[in-house]
Amino acid sequence: MTRRPFSSEECSSSSCGMREWWLHVGLLCVPLIAVYLHIPPPHLSPALKTWRNSGGLFRYKGHNIFYRDSAGAVGSTDVVILLHGFPTSSYDWYKIWEPLNQRFNRVIAPDFLGFGFSDKPRPHRYSIFEQASIVEALVSHLGLGHQRVNLLAHDYGDTVALELLYRRDHNRTGHLTINSLCLSNGGLFPETSYPRFLQKLLKDSWFLSPILTRLINFMLFSRGIGDVFGPYTQPTEAEFWDMWTGIRFNDGNLVMDSILQYINQRLKHRERWVGALTTTVIPLHMIYGPLDPVNPHPQFLSRYHHLVKRSTVSVLDEHISHYPQLEDPTGFLNAYLNFINSF
């Protein structure tokens, strides 16, 4: 028995059927994707509500900037300003907030533009220079323009602090009177800093970035941020959600690619910022979590010791990673207070 060959008409019919099937699948996916990309931000947890309600806003060039400002130790005139990292917010400091209040007269922490409870304009050219100007404006707004201030910074905040230091050492108009500077786990040196894959993808994929920022969800975020915490110091589910909620507030996920240009700015302005770090005469300290994959040990610490001769350093336990103030708040606080009380 001979098998009848397929006719061209049958082939066309089969091909058309397959195309029609994919068309139906596509039409079904479109509303699902549309819904997914417009998922509303999560509600604030009670802890985040308390943090927000305890803070205030000031205006900077038409934008609302959130900040916390607590009056602390009676009899002390010391002021500390806390500068947070990427992609989180001033809430990064909540575990050491009260102990700092017991030591300092004022504890102040802004959310940088594009972060936390501050405005997140888009399109906008986010820059380290602008964030430094925001800190200066906040200090002026609080009437502390002539007050000596201590800076305690982490990650992204480290680079903002170096720009503030540069302005101070070059006597720029409106500069802060910086009493001391403590840095922690920031990418101070482009040659020893290794941004995460998603960070590199977002900052360099001009055409894909608007899509990628919409596709990032809680699962992807928590997995990515968990990679820069130590295996024994992982955030709780509630802490992951608080970080993610801070990012999603005011659609902050949609400006992450713009903010990430700070990595390129670090490279472009390396001489300016590393120069400020290596030539300043103010008291300097580094608190370092050695398990940090972004600024890995021993490359980062060796570079720091080699270039920053005048700084003291506190290396925390070997299992502490990129967020030392959250992973080991007691060790971090003790290291900082030992530094502050040493001069």
C-alpha positions as CSV (number, residue, x, y, z in Angstrom):
1,M,0.0,0.0,0.0
2,T,1.5,3.3,-1.1
3,R,1.3,6.3,1.3
4,R,-0.2,9.4,-0.3
5,P,2.2,12.4,-0.1
6,F,1.1,15.5,1.7
7,S,-0.3,18.1,-0.6
8,S,0.9,21.7,-0.5
9,E,-2.6,22.7,0.6
10,E,-2.4,20.4,3.6
11,C,1.1,21.8,4.5
12,S,-0.2,25.3,4.4
13,S,-3.2,24.3,6.5
14,S,-1.0,22.8,9.1
15,S,1.3,25.8,9.1
16,C,-1.6,28.1,9.4
17,G,-3.0,26.1,12.3
18,M,0.3,26.4,14.2
19,R,0.4,30.1,13.6
20,E,-3.1,30.5,14.7
21,W,-2.3,28.5,17.9
22,W,0.6,30.8,18.7
23,L,-1.6,33.9,18.0
24,H,-4.1,32.7,20.6
25,V,-1.3,32.1,23.1
26,G,0.0,35.6,22.4
27,L,-3.4,37.2,22.8
28,L,-3.9,35.3,26.1
29,C,-0.5,36.5,27.4
30,V,-0.9,40.1,26.5
31,P,-3.5,40.9,29.3
32,L,-1.5,38.7,31.8
33,I,1.7,40.6,31.0
34,A,-0.2,43.9,31.2
35,V,-1.6,43.0,34.6
36,Y,1.9,41.9,35.8
37,L,3.6,45.1,34.8
38,H,1.1,47.1,36.7
39,I,1.1,45.3,40.0
40,P,0.5,47.9,42.6
41,P,3.3,48.4,45.2
42,P,3.1,46.5,48.5
43,H,1.6,48.2,51.5
44,L,3.9,49.7,54.1
45,S,4.6,47.4,57.0
46,P,3.9,48.8,60.5
47,A,7.7,49.3,60.9
48,L,8.0,51.3,57.7
49,K,4.9,53.3,58.6
50,T,6.5,54.2,61.9
51,W,9.8,55.1,60.2
52,R,8.0,57.3,57.7
53,N,5.7,59.0,60.3
54,S,8.8,59.8,62.4
55,G,10.4,61.7,59.6
56,G,9.8,64.8,57.6
57,L,10.1,66.3,54.1
58,F,12.0,69.2,52.7
59,R,12.0,70.6,49.2
60,Y,15.0,70.5,46.9
61,K,14.6,72.0,43.5
62,G,10.9,71.1,43.4
63,H,11.4,67.6,44.8
64,N,10.4,66.2,48.2
65,I,13.3,64.7,50.1
66,F,12.5,62.5,53.1
67,Y,14.7,62.5,56.2
68,R,14.8,61.4,59.8
69,D,16.1,63.7,62.5
70,S,16.2,62.7,66.1
71,A,17.3,64.6,69.1
72,G,19.4,62.4,71.3
73,A,21.9,62.7,74.1
74,V,21.4,65.6,76.4
75,G,24.6,67.6,77.0
76,S,26.2,66.5,73.7
77,T,26.6,68.8,70.7
78,D,27.7,66.0,68.3
79,V,25.8,65.5,65.1
80,V,26.0,62.4,62.9
81,I,24.6,62.1,59.4
82,L,23.9,58.7,58.0
83,L,24.2,58.1,54.2
84,H,22.6,54.9,52.9
85,G,23.5,52.6,50.1
86,F,21.9,51.4,46.8
87,P,19.2,50.3,46.3
88,T,17.7,50.7,49.7
89,S,17.1,53.7,52.0
90,S,17.6,55.4,55.4
91,Y,15.8,52.5,56.9
92,D,19.1,50.6,56.6
93,W,20.1,52.3,59.8
94,Y,17.1,51.3,62.0
95,K,19.0,48.6,64.0
96,I,21.5,51.1,65.3
97,W,19.3,54.2,65.4
98,E,18.5,54.2,69.1
99,P,22.0,53.4,70.3
100,L,23.3,56.3,68.1
101,N,20.7,58.5,69.8
102,Q,22.2,57.7,73.1
103,R,25.6,59.0,72.0
104,F,24.8,61.9,69.6
105,N,22.8,65.1,70.1
106,R,21.3,64.8,66.6
107,V,21.0,61.7,64.4
108,I,20.0,62.6,60.8
109,A,19.4,60.3,57.8
110,P,18.0,61.4,54.4
111,D,16.6,59.2,51.7
112,F,18.5,60.2,48.6
113,L,16.5,61.4,45.6
114,G,15.2,58.3,43.9
115,F,15.3,56.2,47.0
116,G,12.9,55.3,49.9
117,F,10.3,57.9,50.7
118,S,11.9,60.7,48.6
119,D,10.6,61.6,45.2
120,K,11.7,59.5,42.3
121,P,11.5,61.7,39.2
122,R,11.8,60.2,35.7
123,P,13.3,60.9,33.4
124,H,16.0,62.4,35.5
125,R,19.9,62.5,35.4
126,Y,20.7,61.1,38.8
127,S,24.2,61.9,40.0
128,I,26.5,61.7,43.0
129,F,27.0,65.5,42.7
130,E,23.3,66.1,43.1
131,Q,23.0,63.8,46.1
132,A,25.8,65.6,47.8
133,S,24.1,68.9,47.2
134,I,20.9,67.5,48.7
135,V,22.8,66.6,51.9
136,E,24.2,70.1,52.0
137,A,20.7,71.6,51.5
138,L,19.3,69.4,54.2
139,V,22.0,70.5,56.7
140,S,21.2,74.1,55.9
141,H,17.5,73.5,56.1
142,L,18.0,72.1,59.7
143,G,20.0,75.2,60.7
144,L,23.3,73.2,61.0
145,G,25.3,75.0,58.4
146,H,28.0,76.0,60.8
147,Q,27.9,72.8,62.9
148,R,30.6,70.3,62.8
149,V,29.1,67.0,61.6
150,N,30.2,63.4,61.5
151,L,29.4,61.4,58.4
152,L,28.7,57.6,58.6
153,A,28.2,56.1,55.2
154,H,27.6,52.8,53.4
155,D,27.9,51.7,49.8
156,Y,26.5,54.4,47.5
157,G,26.6,56.7,50.4
158,D,30.4,56.3,50.6
159,T,30.7,58.0,47.2
160,V,28.4,60.8,48.2
161,A,30.5,61.3,51.3
162,L,33.6,61.5,49.2
163,E,32.1,64.3,47.1
164,L,31.2,66.1,50.3
165,L,34.7,65.6,51.5
166,Y,36.1,67.0,48.3
167,R,34.0,70.1,48.6
168,R,35.0,70.6,52.2
169,D,38.7,70.2,51.5
170,H,38.5,72.6,48.5
171,N,36.4,75.1,50.5
172,R,33.5,75.0,48.1
173,T,30.5,77.3,48.8
174,G,28.0,75.7,51.1
175,H,30.3,72.8,52.0
176,L,29.8,70.9,55.3
177,T,32.1,71.3,58.2
178,I,33.1,67.6,58.5
179,N,34.4,66.5,61.8
180,S,35.0,62.8,60.9
181,L,34.2,60.3,58.2
182,C,33.4,56.6,58.6
183,L,32.9,54.5,55.5
184,S,31.6,50.9,55.1
185,N,31.6,48.4,52.2
186,G,31.5,50.9,49.3
187,G,33.0,50.6,45.9
188,L,35.6,53.3,46.5
189,F,38.0,51.9,43.9
190,P,36.6,50.9,40.5
191,E,39.4,48.5,40.1
192,T,38.4,46.4,43.1
193,S,34.6,46.8,42.8
194,Y,32.5,44.1,41.1
195,P,28.9,45.2,40.5
196,R,26.3,42.4,40.4
197,F,25.2,41.1,37.0
198,L,21.8,42.7,37.1
199,Q,23.3,46.1,38.0
200,K,25.6,45.9,35.0
201,L,22.7,44.9,32.8
202,L,20.5,47.7,34.0
203,K,23.1,50.5,33.7
204,D,24.4,49.5,30.3
205,S,21.3,48.1,28.4
206,W,19.8,51.4,27.2
207,F,17.1,49.7,25.2
208,L,16.3,46.9,27.5
209,S,16.5,48.8,30.8
210,P,12.9,50.2,30.7
211,I,11.6,46.7,30.2
212,L,13.9,45.1,32.8
213,T,13.0,47.6,35.5
214,R,9.4,46.7,35.1
215,L,10.1,43.0,35.1
216,I,12.0,43.0,38.4
217,N,9.7,41.5,41.1
218,F,10.0,40.6,44.7
219,M,11.4,37.1,44.0
220,L,14.2,38.4,41.7
221,F,15.0,41.3,44.1
222,S,15.1,39.2,47.2
223,R,17.3,36.6,45.5
224,G,19.7,39.3,44.2
225,I,19.9,41.3,47.5
226,G,20.3,38.0,49.5
227,D,23.4,37.2,47.5
228,V,25.2,40.2,49.1
229,F,24.3,39.1,52.6
230,G,26.3,36.4,54.4
231,P,24.9,32.9,54.6
232,Y,24.2,33.2,58.3
233,T,23.0,36.8,58.3
234,Q,20.2,36.7,55.7
235,P,17.3,39.1,56.1
236,T,14.0,37.7,57.3
237,E,11.1,37.6,54.9
238,A,9.7,40.7,56.5
239,E,13.0,42.5,56.1
240,F,13.2,41.5,52.4
241,W,9.7,42.9,52.0
242,D,10.5,46.2,53.7
243,M,13.5,46.7,51.4
244,W,11.4,45.9,48.3
245,T,8.5,48.1,49.5
246,G,10.9,51.0,49.9
247,I,12.0,50.5,46.3
248,R,8.5,50.2,44.9
249,F,7.3,53.3,46.8
250,N,6.7,56.0,44.2
251,D,7.7,53.5,41.4
252,G,11.4,53.5,42.4
253,N,12.0,50.3,40.5
254,L,11.6,52.4,37.3
255,V,14.5,54.7,38.0
256,M,17.1,52.1,39.1
257,D,18.8,52.1,35.7
258,S,19.2,55.9,35.9
259,I,20.6,55.8,39.4
260,L,23.0,53.0,38.5
261,Q,24.9,55.4,36.3
262,Y,26.8,56.2,39.6
263,I,29.0,53.2,38.8
264,N,30.1,54.9,35.6
265,Q,30.5,58.2,37.5
266,R,32.8,56.5,40.0
267,L,35.1,55.5,37.2
268,K,35.0,58.9,35.5
269,H,35.6,60.8,38.7
270,R,37.9,58.4,40.4
271,E,40.8,60.9,40.7
272,R,38.5,63.5,42.3
273,W,37.0,61.1,44.9
274,V,39.9,58.8,45.6
275,G,42.1,61.9,45.7
276,A,39.9,63.4,48.4
277,L,40.1,60.2,50.4
278,T,43.8,59.9,50.2
279,T,44.7,63.6,51.0
280,T,42.2,64.7,53.7
281,V,43.4,65.3,57.2
282,I,40.1,64.6,59.0
283,P,39.7,61.4,61.1
284,L,38.9,58.5,58.8
285,H,37.7,55.0,59.6
286,M,36.5,52.0,57.5
287,I,34.1,49.3,58.8
288,Y,34.4,46.3,56.6
289,G,32.4,43.1,56.2
290,P,35.0,40.8,54.6
291,L,32.6,38.4,52.9
292,D,31.4,41.2,50.5
293,P,31.2,39.9,46.9
294,V,30.9,43.5,45.6
295,N,34.1,44.7,47.3
296,P,35.9,41.3,47.9
297,H,38.5,40.5,50.4
298,P,41.5,40.7,50.2
299,Q,41.6,42.9,47.1
300,F,39.6,45.7,48.4
301,L,41.2,45.9,51.8
302,S,44.7,45.7,50.4
303,R,43.9,48.5,48.0
304,Y,42.5,50.6,50.9
305,H,45.5,50.0,53.1
306,H,47.8,50.9,50.3
307,L,46.1,54.1,49.3
308,V,44.6,55.5,52.5
309,K,47.5,55.6,54.9
310,R,45.8,57.7,57.6
311,S,42.7,55.7,58.1
312,T,41.9,53.1,60.8
313,V,40.0,50.0,59.9
314,S,37.7,47.6,61.7
315,V,37.2,44.2,60.0
316,L,34.1,42.4,61.3
317,D,33.6,38.7,61.6
318,E,34.4,36.6,58.5
319,H,30.7,35.8,57.8
320,I,29.7,39.4,57.6
321,S,29.1,40.7,54.0
322,H,28.0,43.8,52.2
323,Y,25.4,45.2,54.7
324,P,27.4,45.1,58.0
325,Q,25.1,47.5,59.9
326,L,22.2,45.1,59.3
327,E,24.1,41.8,59.5
328,D,26.1,42.6,62.7
329,P,24.6,45.8,64.2
330,T,26.4,45.3,67.5
331,G,29.8,44.8,66.0
332,F,29.2,47.7,63.6
333,L,28.1,50.0,66.4
334,N,31.0,49.1,68.6
335,A,33.5,49.7,65.8
336,Y,32.0,53.1,65.1
337,L,31.7,54.3,68.7
338,N,35.3,53.2,69.3
339,F,36.4,55.3,66.4
340,I,34.3,58.3,67.4
341,N,35.5,58.2,71.0
342,S,39.2,57.9,69.9
343,F,39.6,61.6,69.0
